[in-house]
Amino acid sequence: MILALLRRDLAQFFPFTGSGAALPTVFFVAVAMLFPFAVGPDANLLAKTGGGVVWIAALLAAILPLEKLVARDIALGFFDQLKLRGATEEAMMAVRLLAHWLSFGPPLLLATFPAAALLKIEGESFSILLLGLLAGTPGLAAIGLMIAALTASLRAGAALSGLLLIPLALPILIFGAGALARADPVSLGFVGAISLGLVAIAPFAAGAAIRAAREN
Amino acid sequence: MAPMQATFSFLAAENLACRRGDRLLFRKLSFRLEAGAACHVTGANGAGKTTLLRALAGLTTPYAGEVQRKGALDLVDERTGLDPDLPLGKALAFWAKIDLDSPMMFDAYCERLGLNNLLDVPMRYLSTGQKKRAALARMMIWGADIWLLDEPLSGLDTASQALVSELVREHCSYYGIALIASHQPLDVPGMTSFAIENFAPSDAEEEE
Protein backbone atom coordinates (compact mmCIF):
# COMPACT_ATOMS: atom_id res chain seq x y z
CA MET A 1 0.00 0.00 0.00
CA ILE A 2 2.86 2.38 0.84
CA LEU A 3 4.35 1.99 -2.63
CA ALA A 4 1.03 2.54 -4.38
CA LEU A 5 0.51 5.61 -2.23
CA LEU A 6 3.95 7.01 -2.99
CA ARG A 7 3.44 6.51 -6.69
CA ARG A 8 0.09 8.27 -6.56
CA ASP A 9 1.44 11.18 -4.51
CA LEU A 10 4.39 11.59 -6.84
CA ALA A 11 2.18 11.58 -9.91
CA GLN A 12 0.13 14.27 -8.31
CA PHE A 13 2.91 16.61 -7.26
CA PHE A 14 5.64 16.03 -9.79
CA PRO A 15 6.29 18.76 -12.34
CA PHE A 16 4.50 18.29 -15.67
CA THR A 17 2.46 15.29 -14.49
CA GLY A 18 0.62 16.98 -11.62
CA SER A 19 -1.54 20.03 -12.18
CA GLY A 20 0.63 23.15 -12.17
CA ALA A 21 3.29 21.45 -10.09
CA ALA A 22 6.15 22.99 -12.06
CA LEU A 23 5.15 26.41 -10.79
CA PRO A 24 7.55 26.60 -7.80
CA THR A 25 10.57 25.85 -9.99
CA VAL A 26 9.50 28.34 -12.64
CA PHE A 27 8.91 30.93 -9.92
CA PHE A 28 12.35 30.24 -8.49
CA VAL A 29 14.10 30.81 -11.82
CA ALA A 30 11.96 33.87 -12.51
CA VAL A 31 13.13 35.54 -9.30
CA ALA A 32 16.77 34.82 -10.16
CA MET A 33 16.16 36.24 -13.64
CA LEU A 34 14.49 39.43 -12.43
CA PHE A 35 17.09 40.29 -9.80
CA PRO A 36 19.87 41.37 -12.27
CA PHE A 37 17.34 43.60 -14.00
CA ALA A 38 16.48 45.25 -10.71
CA VAL A 39 20.00 45.91 -9.37
CA GLY A 40 21.94 46.22 -12.61
CA PRO A 41 24.47 43.98 -14.33
CA ASP A 42 27.41 44.66 -11.95
CA ALA A 43 28.99 41.20 -11.65
CA ASN A 44 30.59 41.86 -8.26
CA LEU A 45 27.37 43.07 -6.66
CA LEU A 46 25.44 40.17 -8.16
CA ALA A 47 27.93 37.59 -6.97
CA LYS A 48 27.89 39.09 -3.48
CA THR A 49 24.12 39.28 -3.04
CA GLY A 50 23.06 36.54 -5.45
CA GLY A 51 23.34 33.66 -2.98
CA GLY A 52 20.95 35.34 -0.57
CA VAL A 53 18.50 35.97 -3.36
CA VAL A 54 18.59 32.32 -4.39
CA TRP A 55 17.84 31.30 -0.79
CA ILE A 56 14.93 33.74 -0.51
CA ALA A 57 13.60 32.54 -3.86
CA ALA A 58 13.82 28.93 -2.66
CA LEU A 59 11.98 29.81 0.54
CA LEU A 60 9.20 31.60 -1.32
CA ALA A 61 8.97 28.81 -3.87
CA ALA A 62 8.41 26.41 -0.98
CA ILE A 63 5.21 28.27 -0.08
CA LEU A 64 3.58 27.78 -3.48
CA PRO A 65 2.70 24.05 -3.37
CA LEU A 66 1.37 24.15 0.21
CA GLU A 67 -2.22 24.90 -0.71
CA LYS A 68 -2.82 21.59 -2.43
CA LEU A 69 -0.49 19.54 -0.28
CA VAL A 70 -2.96 18.28 2.33
CA ALA A 71 -6.24 20.20 2.23
CA ARG A 72 -7.33 18.75 -1.10
CA ASP A 73 -7.08 15.14 0.04
CA ILE A 74 -8.87 15.88 3.31
CA ALA A 75 -11.78 17.39 1.38
CA LEU A 76 -11.71 14.38 -0.92
CA GLY A 77 -12.01 11.89 1.94
CA PHE A 78 -8.81 10.31 0.66
CA PHE A 79 -7.10 10.07 4.06
CA ASP A 80 -10.33 8.71 5.57
CA GLN A 81 -10.33 5.85 3.09
CA LEU A 82 -6.68 5.05 3.81
CA LYS A 83 -7.44 5.13 7.53
CA LEU A 84 -10.28 2.61 7.05
CA ARG A 85 -7.75 0.33 5.42
CA GLY A 86 -5.58 0.47 8.51
CA ALA A 87 -2.94 3.02 7.49
CA THR A 88 -1.78 5.39 10.20
CA GLU A 89 -1.81 9.14 9.67
CA GLU A 90 1.92 9.21 10.41
CA ALA A 91 2.66 6.79 7.56
CA MET A 92 0.47 8.79 5.17
CA MET A 93 2.31 11.98 6.10
CA ALA A 94 5.75 10.38 5.87
CA VAL A 95 4.94 9.26 2.32
CA ARG A 96 3.57 12.67 1.52
CA LEU A 97 6.72 14.33 2.87
CA LEU A 98 8.91 12.17 0.67
CA ALA A 99 6.76 12.83 -2.39
CA HIS A 100 6.64 16.54 -1.64
CA TRP A 101 10.40 16.81 -1.30
CA LEU A 102 11.07 14.70 -4.41
CA SER A 103 8.78 16.91 -6.47
CA PHE A 104 10.18 20.15 -5.09
CA GLY A 105 13.80 19.63 -3.94
CA PRO A 106 15.56 18.04 -6.95
CA PRO A 107 13.85 20.30 -9.54
CA LEU A 108 14.90 23.29 -7.44
CA LEU A 109 18.50 22.03 -7.29
CA LEU A 110 18.52 21.64 -11.08
CA ALA A 111 17.08 25.10 -11.47
CA THR A 112 19.92 26.44 -9.31
CA PHE A 113 22.31 25.92 -12.22
CA PRO A 114 20.64 28.50 -14.53
CA ALA A 115 19.82 30.71 -11.54
CA ALA A 116 23.46 30.75 -10.43
CA ALA A 117 24.61 31.52 -13.95
CA LEU A 118 22.25 34.49 -14.11
CA LEU A 119 23.51 35.77 -10.76
CA LYS A 120 27.20 35.20 -11.51
CA ILE A 121 27.69 32.76 -8.66
CA GLU A 122 30.69 30.61 -9.46
CA GLY A 123 33.32 28.32 -8.03
CA GLU A 124 33.27 27.58 -4.33
CA SER A 125 30.24 29.74 -3.56
CA PHE A 126 28.26 27.79 -6.10
CA SER A 127 29.08 24.43 -4.55
CA ILE A 128 28.27 25.81 -1.07
CA LEU A 129 24.98 27.14 -2.40
CA LEU A 130 24.10 23.83 -4.01
CA LEU A 131 25.04 21.79 -0.94
CA GLY A 132 23.16 24.22 1.27
CA LEU A 133 20.00 23.85 -0.79
CA LEU A 134 20.43 20.09 -0.80
CA ALA A 135 20.61 20.15 2.99
CA GLY A 136 17.94 22.80 3.46
CA THR A 137 15.13 21.77 1.10
CA PRO A 138 14.09 18.68 3.11
CA GLY A 139 13.66 20.97 6.10
CA LEU A 140 11.63 23.44 4.05
CA ALA A 141 9.48 20.56 2.80
CA ALA A 142 8.96 19.31 6.36
CA ILE A 143 7.93 22.76 7.64
CA GLY A 144 5.65 23.11 4.64
CA LEU A 145 3.96 19.80 5.29
CA MET A 146 3.35 20.56 8.97
CA ILE A 147 1.89 23.96 8.16
CA ALA A 148 -0.23 22.60 5.32
CA ALA A 149 -1.69 19.94 7.63
CA LEU A 150 -2.30 22.41 10.46
CA THR A 151 -4.05 24.98 8.29
CA ALA A 152 -5.92 22.46 6.10
CA SER A 153 -9.25 22.92 7.86
CA LEU A 154 -9.08 26.72 7.97
CA ARG A 155 -10.81 28.79 5.35
CA ALA A 156 -7.95 31.22 4.77
CA GLY A 157 -5.41 28.43 5.19
CA ALA A 158 -3.47 29.14 2.01
CA ALA A 159 -2.67 32.75 2.87
CA LEU A 160 -1.90 31.89 6.47
CA SER A 161 0.48 29.06 5.58
CA GLY A 162 2.70 31.47 3.68
CA LEU A 163 2.94 33.76 6.68
CA LEU A 164 3.64 30.86 9.03
CA LEU A 165 6.37 29.31 6.93
CA ILE A 166 8.59 32.39 6.81
CA PRO A 167 9.48 32.67 10.52
CA LEU A 168 9.83 28.90 10.91
CA ALA A 169 12.20 28.71 7.97
CA LEU A 170 14.45 31.45 9.37
CA PRO A 171 17.04 29.13 11.00
CA ILE A 172 17.57 27.30 7.71
CA LEU A 173 17.87 30.60 5.88
CA ILE A 174 20.31 32.08 8.42
CA PHE A 175 22.70 29.14 8.37
CA GLY A 176 22.23 28.37 4.67
CA ALA A 177 22.78 31.90 3.43
CA GLY A 178 25.33 32.51 6.20
CA ALA A 179 27.49 29.69 4.89
CA LEU A 180 27.71 31.61 1.61
CA ALA A 181 28.60 34.96 3.12
CA ARG A 182 31.46 33.56 5.17
CA ALA A 183 32.40 30.81 2.68
CA ASP A 184 32.08 28.50 5.66
CA PRO A 185 30.93 24.94 4.94
CA VAL A 186 30.52 24.20 8.69
CA SER A 187 27.24 26.12 8.72
CA LEU A 188 25.96 23.61 6.21
CA GLY A 189 26.19 21.02 8.96
CA PHE A 190 23.75 23.11 10.99
CA VAL A 191 21.39 23.36 8.03
CA GLY A 192 21.51 19.59 7.64
CA ALA A 193 20.93 19.05 11.36
CA ILE A 194 17.94 21.40 11.46
CA SER A 195 16.52 19.70 8.36
CA LEU A 196 16.93 16.24 9.84
CA GLY A 197 15.21 17.28 13.06
CA LEU A 198 12.30 18.79 11.14
CA VAL A 199 11.99 15.77 8.86
CA ALA A 200 11.90 13.52 11.93
CA ILE A 201 9.04 15.35 13.65
CA ALA A 202 7.03 16.38 10.57
CA PRO A 203 5.12 13.09 9.99
CA PHE A 204 4.03 13.01 13.63
CA ALA A 205 3.04 16.65 13.82
CA ALA A 206 1.23 16.56 10.47
CA GLY A 207 -0.40 13.22 11.32
CA ALA A 208 -1.75 14.60 14.58
CA ALA A 209 -2.97 17.67 12.72
CA ILE A 210 -5.04 15.75 10.18
CA ARG A 211 -6.41 13.55 12.96
CA ALA A 212 -7.51 16.67 14.80
CA ALA A 213 -9.00 18.10 11.60
CA ARG A 214 -11.38 15.12 11.43
CA GLU A 215 -12.87 15.81 14.83
CA ASN A 216 -14.76 18.93 13.84
CA MET B 1 -17.34 -10.42 -3.52
CA ALA B 2 -17.98 -12.73 -0.60
CA PRO B 3 -16.46 -11.02 2.42
CA MET B 4 -13.71 -12.98 4.04
CA GLN B 5 -14.31 -14.52 7.48
CA ALA B 6 -17.74 -13.00 7.16
CA THR B 7 -19.41 -15.38 9.56
CA PHE B 8 -17.47 -13.90 12.43
CA SER B 9 -17.84 -10.21 11.69
CA PHE B 10 -19.97 -7.96 13.85
CA LEU B 11 -20.48 -4.29 14.58
CA ALA B 12 -21.58 -3.12 17.99
CA ALA B 13 -22.04 0.20 19.72
CA GLU B 14 -22.39 0.50 23.44
CA ASN B 15 -23.75 3.54 25.18
CA LEU B 16 -22.48 5.70 22.36
CA ALA B 17 -22.70 9.48 22.63
CA CYS B 18 -21.44 11.98 20.07
CA ARG B 19 -21.17 15.74 19.97
CA ARG B 20 -20.73 18.21 17.20
CA GLY B 21 -19.18 21.38 18.50
CA ASP B 22 -20.79 21.96 21.88
CA ARG B 23 -24.05 20.20 21.07
CA LEU B 24 -24.77 16.66 22.18
CA LEU B 25 -26.38 14.93 19.19
CA PHE B 26 -27.34 11.58 20.71
CA ARG B 27 -26.50 9.50 23.75
CA LYS B 28 -27.07 6.03 25.19
CA LEU B 29 -27.11 4.54 21.69
CA SER B 30 -26.49 0.81 21.77
CA PHE B 31 -26.92 -1.82 19.10
CA ARG B 32 -25.28 -4.93 17.81
CA LEU B 33 -25.31 -6.13 14.21
CA GLU B 34 -24.29 -9.71 13.55
CA ALA B 35 -23.08 -11.06 10.22
CA GLY B 36 -25.81 -10.85 7.60
CA ALA B 37 -27.71 -8.02 9.28
CA ALA B 38 -28.80 -4.79 7.63
CA CYS B 39 -29.89 -1.76 9.57
CA HIS B 40 -31.51 1.48 8.43
CA VAL B 41 -30.81 4.65 10.41
CA THR B 42 -33.31 7.45 9.96
CA GLY B 43 -33.28 11.00 11.25
CA ALA B 44 -33.78 14.58 10.17
CA ASN B 45 -30.96 16.62 8.67
CA GLY B 46 -28.43 17.44 11.34
CA ALA B 47 -29.72 14.76 13.71
CA GLY B 48 -26.31 13.12 13.73
CA LYS B 49 -26.46 10.30 11.17
CA THR B 50 -23.18 11.22 9.50
CA THR B 51 -21.54 11.81 12.89
CA LEU B 52 -22.70 8.36 14.01
CA LEU B 53 -21.30 6.71 10.89
CA ARG B 54 -17.95 8.44 11.22
CA ALA B 55 -17.71 7.46 14.87
CA LEU B 56 -18.55 3.85 14.00
CA ALA B 57 -15.87 3.91 11.31
CA GLY B 58 -13.34 5.01 13.92
CA LEU B 59 -12.66 8.28 12.12
CA THR B 60 -13.74 10.37 15.09
CA THR B 61 -13.59 9.65 18.79
CA PRO B 62 -17.04 9.37 20.37
CA TYR B 63 -17.79 11.65 23.31
CA ALA B 64 -18.70 8.62 25.39
CA GLY B 65 -19.24 4.93 24.87
CA GLU B 66 -17.51 2.38 22.76
CA VAL B 67 -17.57 0.90 19.29
CA GLN B 68 -16.59 -2.70 18.77
CA ARG B 69 -16.25 -4.47 15.50
CA LYS B 70 -14.65 -7.39 13.83
CA GLY B 71 -14.00 -7.35 10.13
CA ALA B 72 -12.96 -4.72 7.60
CA LEU B 73 -15.16 -1.66 7.46
CA ASP B 74 -15.84 0.59 4.48
CA LEU B 75 -17.61 3.94 4.49
CA VAL B 76 -19.31 5.53 1.50
CA ASP B 77 -20.35 9.12 1.99
CA GLU B 78 -20.49 12.22 -0.19
CA ARG B 79 -16.69 12.24 -0.40
CA THR B 80 -15.62 9.72 -2.97
CA GLY B 81 -11.91 9.46 -2.18
CA LEU B 82 -11.35 9.40 -5.95
CA ASP B 83 -8.97 11.89 -7.54
CA PRO B 84 -10.93 14.61 -9.34
CA ASP B 85 -8.12 15.17 -11.87
CA LEU B 86 -7.84 11.54 -12.94
CA PRO B 87 -10.07 9.66 -15.34
CA LEU B 88 -12.56 7.50 -13.45
CA GLY B 89 -10.85 4.27 -14.52
CA LYS B 90 -7.47 5.35 -13.17
CA ALA B 91 -8.92 6.77 -9.97
CA LEU B 92 -10.66 3.45 -9.29
CA ALA B 93 -7.58 1.50 -10.32
CA PHE B 94 -5.61 3.14 -7.49
CA TRP B 95 -7.95 1.62 -4.92
CA ALA B 96 -8.17 -1.63 -6.86
CA LYS B 97 -4.39 -1.94 -6.62
CA ILE B 98 -4.64 -1.74 -2.84
CA ASP B 99 -7.87 -3.66 -2.30
CA LEU B 100 -8.51 -6.10 -5.10
CA ASP B 101 -6.89 -9.50 -5.42
CA SER B 102 -8.16 -10.42 -8.86
CA PRO B 103 -8.06 -7.75 -11.57
CA MET B 104 -10.69 -9.73 -13.49
CA MET B 105 -13.40 -8.50 -11.15
CA PHE B 106 -12.63 -4.83 -11.79
CA ASP B 107 -14.48 -4.75 -15.11
CA ALA B 108 -17.34 -6.77 -13.72
CA TYR B 109 -17.95 -4.27 -10.92
CA CYS B 110 -17.69 -1.30 -13.26
CA GLU B 111 -20.15 -2.87 -15.64
CA ARG B 112 -22.56 -3.70 -12.85
CA LEU B 113 -22.65 -0.06 -11.77
CA GLY B 114 -22.96 1.18 -15.34
CA LEU B 115 -19.58 2.91 -15.36
CA ASN B 116 -18.04 1.18 -18.37
CA ASN B 117 -18.58 4.10 -20.74
CA LEU B 118 -17.25 6.60 -18.23
CA LEU B 119 -13.84 5.11 -17.46
CA ASP B 120 -12.01 7.72 -19.57
CA VAL B 121 -13.93 10.70 -18.21
CA PRO B 122 -12.15 12.79 -15.55
CA MET B 123 -13.84 12.50 -12.16
CA ARG B 124 -14.62 16.18 -11.96
CA TYR B 125 -16.84 16.02 -15.06
CA LEU B 126 -19.06 13.31 -13.59
CA SER B 127 -22.53 14.13 -12.31
CA THR B 128 -23.56 13.65 -8.68
CA GLY B 129 -25.18 10.32 -9.41
CA GLN B 130 -22.24 9.10 -11.45
CA LYS B 131 -19.86 10.03 -8.64
CA LYS B 132 -22.05 8.16 -6.19
CA ARG B 133 -21.95 5.08 -8.42
CA ALA B 134 -18.17 5.42 -8.68
CA ALA B 135 -17.93 5.45 -4.89
CA LEU B 136 -20.14 2.35 -4.75
CA ALA B 137 -17.85 0.67 -7.28
CA ARG B 138 -14.90 1.48 -5.02
CA MET B 139 -16.80 -0.15 -2.17
CA MET B 140 -17.58 -3.25 -4.27
CA ILE B 141 -13.94 -3.55 -5.33
CA TRP B 142 -12.84 -3.70 -1.73
CA GLY B 143 -15.69 -5.92 -0.60
CA ALA B 144 -15.22 -5.16 3.10
CA ASP B 145 -17.28 -7.08 5.64
CA ILE B 146 -19.06 -4.06 7.05
CA TRP B 147 -20.57 -1.38 4.84
CA LEU B 148 -21.49 2.00 6.24
CA LEU B 149 -23.55 3.89 3.68
CA ASP B 150 -24.28 7.56 4.19
CA GLU B 151 -27.18 8.62 1.95
CA PRO B 152 -26.34 6.05 -0.73
CA LEU B 153 -29.52 6.85 -2.68
CA SER B 154 -29.22 10.62 -2.96
CA GLY B 155 -28.62 11.76 -6.51
CA LEU B 156 -29.27 8.33 -8.00
CA ASP B 157 -31.92 7.56 -10.63
CA THR B 158 -34.62 4.97 -9.95
CA ALA B 159 -32.77 2.11 -11.60
CA SER B 160 -29.60 2.81 -9.63
CA GLN B 161 -31.57 3.11 -6.39
CA ALA B 162 -32.94 -0.38 -6.98
CA LEU B 163 -29.40 -1.52 -7.68
CA VAL B 164 -28.21 -0.23 -4.29
CA SER B 165 -30.93 -2.25 -2.54
CA GLU B 166 -29.90 -5.25 -4.59
CA LEU B 167 -26.23 -4.82 -3.65
CA VAL B 168 -27.11 -4.57 0.03
CA ARG B 169 -29.31 -7.69 -0.18
CA GLU B 170 -26.48 -9.60 -1.84
CA HIS B 171 -23.91 -8.33 0.64
CA CYS B 172 -26.05 -9.49 3.58
CA SER B 173 -26.72 -12.86 2.01
CA TYR B 174 -22.94 -13.30 1.93
CA TYR B 175 -22.86 -12.62 5.67
CA GLY B 176 -21.88 -9.00 5.29
CA ILE B 177 -23.17 -6.22 7.53
CA ALA B 178 -24.71 -3.01 6.22
CA LEU B 179 -25.66 0.09 8.14
CA ILE B 180 -27.47 2.61 5.98
CA ALA B 181 -28.30 6.19 6.85
CA SER B 182 -30.90 7.39 4.40
CA HIS B 183 -34.07 9.42 4.02
CA GLN B 184 -35.38 7.10 1.36
CA PRO B 185 -36.62 3.56 1.95
CA LEU B 186 -34.57 0.59 0.80
CA ASP B 187 -35.98 -2.70 -0.35
CA VAL B 188 -34.09 -5.09 1.88
CA PRO B 189 -36.06 -7.87 3.58
CA GLY B 190 -35.34 -8.33 7.27
CA MET B 191 -33.72 -4.93 7.64
CA THR B 192 -34.04 -3.45 11.10
CA SER B 193 -34.23 0.28 11.60
CA PHE B 194 -34.00 2.93 14.26
CA ALA B 195 -34.48 6.67 14.38
CA ILE B 196 -31.56 8.57 15.74
CA GLU B 197 -33.92 11.15 17.28
CA ASN B 198 -34.95 8.53 19.84
CA PHE B 199 -31.51 8.91 21.34
CA ALA B 200 -31.39 12.70 21.30
CA PRO B 201 -30.93 14.21 24.74
CA SER B 202 -34.00 15.78 26.32
CA ASP B 203 -33.94 19.52 26.97
CA ALA B 204 -33.42 18.94 30.67
CA GLU B 205 -30.30 16.88 29.98
CA GLU B 206 -28.94 19.48 27.66
CA GLU B 207 -29.11 22.07 30.43
CA GLU B 208 -26.67 20.08 32.51
Interface residues (C-beta under 8 A of the other chain):
Chain A: M1 A4 R8 Q12 S19 A75 L76 G77 F78 D80 Q81 K83 L84 R85 R214 E215 N216
Chain B: R20 G21 R54 A57 G58 L59 T60 T61 A72 L73 D74 L75 D77 R79 T80 G81 L82 D83 P84 D85 F94 W95 K97 I98 D99 R138 W142 A144
